[in-house]
């Protein structure tokens, strides 16, 4: 009989970003469920990969004087290296630049076209010429400014192919209704249903404004836009349109695991495309939450996106894998803090699990010369423990099938607690004092060791290295994934008389204060180095090309329809200037009038929201507030500052 299949995917990660803790989170979660399914007898296909096309990559490559493919190659290597360090057991790594992927995407496009679901029309949007990017109305800042460079955008049209997504609106709603597992967690399902009920618009699926992508078949001045290109990876990795492919059997996917920000693409765009293609829909799309770092949203600009490589070096792979899945329910947002991480390591890993192993094997060494004792004299408490073990297997299975990783770990740690309590209650050290109790002592230590063997199976999907280390110390040879799980799950499988391996602590305790102090110092050093390396030295003549003058603010008023801008009239001594400044969130107009401030006087005039601005007021940024540079009253307007 062939094994049942199980197919799980991470999103493909965009190569315009480098791997951070959010990527690690998704990928570790998929790894855990993959390992669990493999050990419980499934034929697993675990897919991850990279999304490499699009205008952002084209531009980023240009800036770095690389070809887009060269840029992608370097970032892809960083992902692959990280997955190796994190012990990720993916079966395949797909890149959207793979030839086989391109072929499948073009085939999908053609099929949708042949089904009458794709038509040529015009795409209209707000275009920023310097950024070469279209923005939607809602993305624009202050009227019609580009959210990336803040310059004015213009409404532009370009020819584009469209996917007739609205055609599938009712069919999709019906599918979601009839398949409560299709979108998880349930709270997210309601959000998506509401979105669909507002009415689906047709989707622009090609662009002519950039080149870096997969050409539209039979109309090569268009490239296929991100939706069809990226989402199709889940079936192109299986060579789905090739009827001879031996990987087709994995479809439909059991889980697409995604961040909540891309849930809509996966539960609206993707299933309607599949409907058009006549391909069955994935069973479940699961949206997990986001991580903040020490209470702050992670972002490129804040520079607080923690590098997982650094974390692994500092704390080890398994503690990081454990922490990510234990700390927060999958599906909710979580906060990463060093304090919480160190606490988990010390209490759950070093104290509860590490100590259990250490004291049990320590006693086996002391009382039985390191040889596994025998199960000789049963007591009620042993039977209770075996019952607890069976219950734990059942609840872990149920939780993992729901991707409730933290609940599975809570169950496992209840068993850790039960085993520690078993030892406290049976008190082998007391039994050892009397030869009469020898049989009972053997039984107790045998039972405790067998419980630890069971734990090694349960924690294996989460912390594979640790599980194998525990098995080495217990001197067990059987591989975890390739054995019959139902056999391995049985109790009393340890072989009496065998010698145990070398006993060493698996998780040393960490000194919280010392580590946090070290991290702070490292950050400071790095920050200083960054500052030094970033700022280029200039000579005096260079500096003098910037003309800074003292200016007295005569008038100030809010710019209508703008939250950020203030229009100022400033006396520069021999002339009066109008300057628009983005400080409305930090000052009311009245606060500013009468202040003498520093003004860059020879800045080229520019229009902000249609209003002429002739200069710039210098200000410091404190968090998200601005503080203008104020000069003493005795400084006359027009005074040169140098
Ligand atoms: Zn722009």
Boltz pocket constraint, residues with backbone or C-beta under 6 A from the ligand:
constraints:
  - pocket:
      binder: B
      contacts: [[A, 128], [A, 129], [A, 130], [A, 131], [A, 132], [A, 146], [A, 147], [A, 148], [A, 149], [A, 150], [A, 151]]
      max_distance: 6.0
